[in-house]
Amino acid sequence: MKNYSSEVSNPELDQLSGRFSPNRGKFRILVCRRIDNMGKFLERCANTYHDQRGLVIPLVDKDFVYLLNEE
């Protein structure tokens, strides 16, 4: 678990994907308060996935608010 106080960017995504392995798995959920440019971050996650380096799914505060309000 990490606690980032600034924008999550390439180095953080690279660190997560660097921990993927057959024994530890190739799927991670990144939970953070917000991501300023979600489109760009999702593009980076897609690139990581297409390079077969694993799948990272980002979730931010507004995702949880949305889920809590769904009926």
ROGU-874574 format. One line per field, with one value per atom (N, C-alpha, C): residue in three letters; atom name; x, y, z; residue number from 1. Coordinates in steps of 0.001 Angstrom, whole numbers, padded with zeros to 6 digits. Layout:
aa: c(ALA,...) $
at: c(CA,...) $
c1: c(X,...) $
c2: c(Y,...) $
c3: c(Z,...) $
i: c(NUM,...) $
***
This chain:
aa: c(MET,MET,MET,LYS,LYS,LYS,ASN,ASN,ASN,TYR,TYR,TYR,SER,SER,SER,SER,SER,SER,GLU,GLU,GLU,VAL,VAL,VAL,SER,SER,SER,ASN,ASN,ASN,PRO,PRO,PRO,GLU,GLU,GLU,LEU,LEU,LEU,ASP,ASP,ASP,GLN,GLN,GLN,LEU,LEU,LEU,SER,SER,SER,GLY,GLY,GLY,ARG,ARG,ARG,PHE,PHE,PHE,SER,SER,SER,PRO,PRO,PRO,ASN,ASN,ASN,ARG,ARG,ARG,GLY,GLY,GLY,LYS,LYS,LYS,PHE,PHE,PHE,ARG,ARG,ARG,ILE,ILE,ILE,LEU,LEU,LEU,VAL,VAL,VAL,CYS,CYS,CYS,ARG,ARG,ARG,ARG,ARG,ARG,ILE,ILE,ILE,ASP,ASP,ASP,ASN,ASN,ASN,MET,MET,MET,GLY,GLY,GLY,LYS,LYS,LYS,PHE,PHE,PHE,LEU,LEU,LEU,GLU,GLU,GLU,ARG,ARG,ARG,CYS,CYS,CYS,ALA,ALA,ALA,ASN,ASN,ASN,THR,THR,THR,TYR,TYR,TYR,HIS,HIS,HIS,ASP,ASP,ASP,GLN,GLN,GLN,ARG,ARG,ARG,GLY,GLY,GLY,LEU,LEU,LEU,VAL,VAL,VAL,ILE,ILE,ILE,PRO,PRO,PRO,LEU,LEU,LEU,VAL,VAL,VAL,ASP,ASP,ASP,LYS,LYS,LYS,ASP,ASP,ASP,PHE,PHE,PHE,VAL,VAL,VAL,TYR,TYR,TYR,LEU,LEU,LEU,LEU,LEU,LEU,ASN,ASN,ASN,GLU,GLU,GLU,GLU,GLU,GLU) $
at: c(N,CA,C,N,CA,C,N,CA,C,N,CA,C,N,CA,C,N,CA,C,N,CA,C,N,CA,C,N,CA,C,N,CA,C,N,CA,C,N,CA,C,N,CA,C,N,CA,C,N,CA,C,N,CA,C,N,CA,C,N,CA,C,N,CA,C,N,CA,C,N,CA,C,N,CA,C,N,CA,C,N,CA,C,N,CA,C,N,CA,C,N,CA,C,N,CA,C,N,CA,C,N,CA,C,N,CA,C,N,CA,C,N,CA,C,N,CA,C,N,CA,C,N,CA,C,N,CA,C,N,CA,C,N,CA,C,N,CA,C,N,CA,C,N,CA,C,N,CA,C,N,CA,C,N,CA,C,N,CA,C,N,CA,C,N,CA,C,N,CA,C,N,CA,C,N,CA,C,N,CA,C,N,CA,C,N,CA,C,N,CA,C,N,CA,C,N,CA,C,N,CA,C,N,CA,C,N,CA,C,N,CA,C,N,CA,C,N,CA,C,N,CA,C,N,CA,C,N,CA,C,N,CA,C,N,CA,C,N,CA,C,N,CA,C,N,CA,C) $
c1: c(000849,000000,000898,000514,001233,000264,000781,-000030,000640,000125,000709,000038,000842,000275,000218,000726,000684,000072,-000028,-000629,000073,-000713,-000179,000160,001403,001831,002644,003420,004157,005036,005850,006709,005917,004791,003974,003333,002847,002265,003345,004534,005643,006014,005974,006289,005263,003982,002938,003118,003302,003415,004702,005734,006990,006855,005814,005594,004744,004264,003499,004423,003894,004631,003629,004035,003122,002704,003584,003266,002465,002677,001984,000779,000596,-000542,-000217,-001156,-000972,-002185,-002768,-003925,-003795,-003990,-003943,-005061,-005553,-006495,-005770,-005697,-005072,-006185,-006183,-007205,-006535,-007095,-006540,-007657,-007356,-008363,-008855,-007919,-008296,-007136,-007456,-006461,-006862,-005992,-006337,-006671,-005903,-006150,-006421,-007653,-008019,-007855,-008181,-008024,-006599,-005658,-004238,-003795,-004262,-003880,-004442,-005695,-006284,-005527,-005046,-004223,-002939,-002325,-001113,-001423,-002556,-002953,-003185,-003821,-004060,-002744,-001791,-000481,000222,000137,000732,000099,-001225,-001938,-001570,-001545,-001238,000207,001089,002479,002625,001488,001428,002198,002121,002776,001772,000514,-000492,-001613,-002632,-003817,-003944,-004015,-004210,-005535,-006409,-007701,-007661,-007778,-007797,-009212,-009329,-010589,-010302,-011169,-011004,-012260,-012196,-013311,-014658,-014728,-016029,-016566,-015693,-016160,-016887,-016347,-016979,-018283,-018319,-019547,-020623,-020260,-021199,-021745,-020849,-021273,-022163,-021864,-022672,-024066,-024201,-025485,-026331,-025764,-026509,-027501,-028666,-029686,-029895) $
c2: c(-001165,000000,001232,002207,003472,004599,005704,006889,008046,008392,009456,010780,011824,013147,014008,013492,014245,013374,013935,013240,011903,010865,009558,009600,009273,009384,008151,008277,007141,006402,007092,006337,005446,005942,005146,003955,004190,003101,002067,002523,001610,000788,001426,000698,-000399,-000090,-001116,-002259,-001925,-002972,-003771,-003147,-003857,-004949,-004890,-005897,-007080,-007020,-008134,-009326,-010508,-011731,-012885,-014024,-015168,-015578,-015415,-015812,-014753,-013474,-012391,-011877,-012322,-011894,-010727,-010440,-009371,-008455,-008228,-007356,-006548,-005228,-004343,-003320,-002901,-001784,-000644,000484,001679,002575,002842,003679,004967,006094,007385,008420,009562,010603,011123,011438,011948,011761,011798,011812,012967,013959,015177,014913,014051,013755,012255,011871,010446,009828,010571,010042,009635,010478,010193,009001,008964,007849,006530,006541,005328,004876,005849,005526,004821,005310,004663,003251,003086,001752,000817,001326,000523,000121,001038,000722,-000361,-000263,-001278,-002637,-002656,-003899,-004463,-003616,-004072,-004542,-004033,-004502,-005790,-006348,-007573,-007442,-006228,-005991,-005980,-006328,-006423,-005416,-005562,-004709,-003906,-002592,-001689,-000965,-001044,-000365,000765,002025,003122,003412,003654,004081,005340,006338,007596,007868,008895,009225,009232,009901,010025,008680,007705,006358,005723,005903,005336,006056,007372,008131,007646,007462,006954,005594,004674,003330,003334,004188,004273,004837,005652,006263,005421,004353,003481,002644,002437,001616,000325) $
c3: c(000000,000000,000000,-000791,-000882,-000597,-000119,000117,-000614,-001774,-002573,-002248,-002093,-001814,-003067,-004175,-005429,-006518,-007698,-008841,-009101,-009316,-009670,-011148,-011486,-012886,-013289,-014365,-014918,-013914,-013108,-012184,-011222,-010745,-009830,-010551,-011758,-012546,-012882,-013243,-013535,-012305,-011136,-009911,-009656,-009849,-009680,-010668,-011931,-012950,-012782,-012208,-011965,-010918,-010124,-009077,-009565,-010810,-011359,-011590,-011371,-011674,-011694,-012240,-012237,-010819,-009854,-008479,-007725,-008034,-007321,-008080,-009303,-010104,-011011,-011904,-012886,-012911,-011738,-011618,-010337,-010456,-009298,-009407,-008256,-008188,-007498,-008168,-007612,-007087,-005792,-005167,-004706,-005138,-004733,-004679,-004106,-003943,-005287,-006168,-007489,-008454,-009723,-010792,-011693,-011813,-012553,-014010,-014659,-016068,-016201,-015890,-015894,-017276,-018331,-019692,-019981,-019620,-019845,-018989,-017737,-016875,-017398,-017869,-018440,-019688,-020452,-021629,-021193,-020133,-019610,-019121,-018435,-017969,-019151,-020199,-021401,-022053,-022116,-022690,-021882,-020571,-019697,-019976,-020110,-020387,-021766,-022778,-024140,-024272,-023404,-023377,-022571,-022138,-021337,-020031,-019429,-018143,-017007,-017278,-016234,-016408,-015568,-015637,-014349,-014480,-013352,-013562,-012569,-012602,-011571,-012008,-011040,-010538,-009251,-008638,-007812,-007958,-007233,-006402,-005562,-004668,-005383,-006543,-007202,-007681,-007931,-008287,-007110,-005915,-004718,-004397,-004569,-004346,-005305,-006561,-007569,-007155,-006776,-006394,-005161,-004207,-002984,-003250,-004276,-004607,-005551,-006118,-007024,-006227,-006794,-006128,-006842) $
i: c(1,1,1,2,2,2,3,3,3,4,4,4,5,5,5,6,6,6,7,7,7,8,8,8,9,9,9,10,10,10,11,11,11,12,12,12,13,13,13,14,14,14,15,15,15,16,16,16,17,17,17,18,18,18,19,19,19,20,20,20,21,21,21,22,22,22,23,23,23,24,24,24,25,25,25,26,26,26,27,27,27,28,28,28,29,29,29,30,30,30,31,31,31,32,32,32,33,33,33,34,34,34,35,35,35,36,36,36,37,37,37,38,38,38,39,39,39,40,40,40,41,41,41,42,42,42,43,43,43,44,44,44,45,45,45,46,46,46,47,47,47,48,48,48,49,49,49,50,50,50,51,51,51,52,52,52,53,53,53,54,54,54,55,55,55,56,56,56,57,57,57,58,58,58,59,59,59,60,60,60,61,61,61,62,62,62,63,63,63,64,64,64,65,65,65,66,66,66,67,67,67,68,68,68,69,69,69,70,70,70,71,71,71) $
***
